[in-house]
Amino acid sequence: MRRQATTVFLGALLLGLVAPVAHAAEAEGCAGEAASSTEDGTALDTAQAPGEGGTLEDPLQVEWNGPIAWSGTTDVVLQDGTTSVVLAPSSGGVVLGAVFEAASGRLFGGDFANSEGDTEREGTTTLANYSLGVPLMTGTYSVDLSMTAAAGSCVGLGYLTIVDNPVTSVLWWAAAALILAGLLLAVFARPTARVRR
Amino acid sequence: MAVVVKRRPVRGLIAGLLIGLGAAVMLVLYDVNVSGDVVLAAGVVLGLVWGLFGPTRRMARARAADQGDSPDA
């Protein structure tokens, strides 16, 4: 039940992020909108699809612990299908993109039922719901959504910026550990001179 | 008696890979618009160069030879 709710939420939320810019895929089979707020409730940003916001030039600003009000509709009733949600850094390149694709697919993707037969959903949530409240990352990411069922499908591509302090994120500490390990190894990677008699 | 230099390209490459990966993630987190692939490749190349041509670490025997002394003595 929780997984279904998660899937439906993500689908509707990300429908609101579908970018209308030329290099972003058009929304097909769905539409939606999202409004983000800071943790203390101050309005932060909005995005609609079709409409403004959620593009690479104007990504939806969100806080990891800030509430996001969302609503979305699908053209047809989608039931008993699968959702694929892929987050990738907007400038991360192929290697990091592949890592994020694998990780986000595990975190957000899955099956959905929609046994009520709804074509409209709305609600409020936070990204923290998916990470026990600990910020996982900051920066700008593309969000590639695909919902597929027997009756049809919904696809979209949008962008969001997580505006929290990077030092508070888990990935910052992981990256710092990688750099430190690399520097330590570099000390022992220098050529050595030996005397051969 | 000759001084032989042992180079460590694999260690250098791995060190560069770790630093490049960490730096690429940092740039993503700070929303800096630089390709992660370029940063990663630069780290690997610099690490390889470091392992091959970096400043030589002199072992005890080499230092002792310079001083005309033997560490085994």
Contacts between the chains, C-beta under 8 A, distances in Angstrom:
chain1	res1	chain2	res2	distance
A	89	B	28	4.2
A	89	B	36	6.6
A	90	B	33	7.8
A	91	B	27	7.4
A	91	B	28	6.9
A	91	B	32	7.4
A	91	B	33	4.9
A	91	B	34	6.2
A	91	B	35	6.0
A	91	B	36	6.8
A	92	B	24	6.9
A	92	B	28	5.2
A	92	B	35	7.8
A	92	B	36	4.2
A	93	B	24	7.3
A	93	B	35	4.6
A	93	B	36	3.7
A	93	B	37	3.3
A	93	B	38	7.1
A	93	B	39	7.9
A	93	B	40	7.1
A	94	B	37	5.5
A	95	B	24	7.7
A	95	B	36	6.3
A	95	B	37	5.9
A	95	B	40	5.7
A	96	B	24	5.8
A	96	B	25	7.0
A	96	B	28	6.6
A	96	B	36	4.2
A	96	B	37	7.9
A	96	B	40	7.9
A	97	B	36	7.8
A	137	B	28	7.5
A	137	B	29	6.3
A	138	B	29	4.9
A	138	B	30	7.7
A	138	B	31	7.3
A	139	B	28	4.8
A	139	B	29	5.1
A	139	B	30	6.9
A	139	B	31	4.5
A	140	B	31	5.4
A	161	B	31	6.8
A	166	B	26	7.7
A	166	B	29	4.1
A	166	B	30	5.6
A	169	B	29	6.2
A	171	B	25	5.8
A	171	B	28	7.9
A	171	B	29	6.0
A	172	B	26	7.2
A	172	B	29	5.5
A	174	B	25	7.0
A	175	B	21	7.7
A	175	B	22	4.3
A	175	B	23	7.6
A	175	B	25	3.9
A	175	B	26	4.9
A	175	B	29	7.0
A	176	B	22	6.8
A	176	B	26	7.8
A	177	B	22	7.5
A	178	B	18	5.0
A	178	B	19	7.3
A	178	B	21	5.4
A	178	B	22	3.4
A	178	B	25	7.3
A	179	B	18	7.1
A	179	B	19	5.4
A	179	B	22	3.7
A	179	B	23	6.5
A	179	B	26	7.6
A	181	B	18	5.3
A	182	B	14	7.9
A	182	B	15	4.8
A	182	B	16	7.0
A	182	B	17	7.4
A	182	B	18	3.2
A	182	B	19	3.5
A	182	B	20	7.8
A	182	B	22	6.5
A	182	B	43	7.7
A	182	B	47	7.7
A	183	B	15	7.5
A	183	B	19	6.6
A	185	B	11	6.1
A	185	B	14	6.2
A	185	B	15	3.9
A	185	B	18	6.6
A	186	B	12	7.0
A	186	B	15	4.0
A	186	B	16	7.7
A	186	B	19	7.3
A	186	B	47	6.9
A	186	B	50	6.1
A	188	B	8	7.6
A	188	B	11	6.3
A	189	B	8	4.9
A	189	B	11	3.7
A	189	B	12	4.1
A	189	B	14	7.8
A	189	B	15	5.0
A	189	B	47	7.1
A	189	B	50	6.0
A	189	B	51	4.6
A	189	B	54	7.1
A	190	B	8	7.1
A	190	B	50	7.2
A	190	B	51	7.5
A	190	B	54	4.6
A	190	B	55	6.1
A	190	B	56	6.7
A	190	B	57	4.6
A	191	B	5	5.2
A	191	B	6	6.2
A	191	B	7	4.5
A	191	B	8	6.4
A	191	B	51	7.3
A	191	B	52	7.3
A	191	B	53	7.6
A	191	B	54	6.2
A	191	B	56	5.0
A	191	B	57	6.9
A	192	B	5	7.2
A	192	B	6	5.0
A	192	B	8	7.7
A	192	B	56	6.8
A	192	B	57	4.8
A	192	B	58	7.5
A	192	B	59	5.7
A	193	B	3	5.1
A	193	B	4	7.2
A	193	B	5	5.3
A	193	B	6	7.8
A	193	B	56	5.0
A	193	B	57	7.2
A	193	B	58	4.9
A	193	B	59	6.2
A	193	B	62	4.7
A	194	B	3	7.0
A	194	B	4	5.1
A	194	B	5	7.9
A	194	B	6	6.6
A	194	B	59	5.2
A	194	B	61	6.2
A	194	B	62	6.3
A	195	B	1	5.9
A	195	B	2	7.4
A	195	B	3	5.7
A	195	B	4	7.6
A	195	B	59	7.6
A	195	B	61	4.5
A	195	B	62	5.1
A	195	B	64	7.8
A	195	B	65	4.6
A	196	B	1	7.2
A	196	B	2	5.3
A	196	B	3	7.6
A	196	B	4	4.9
A	197	B	1	5.3
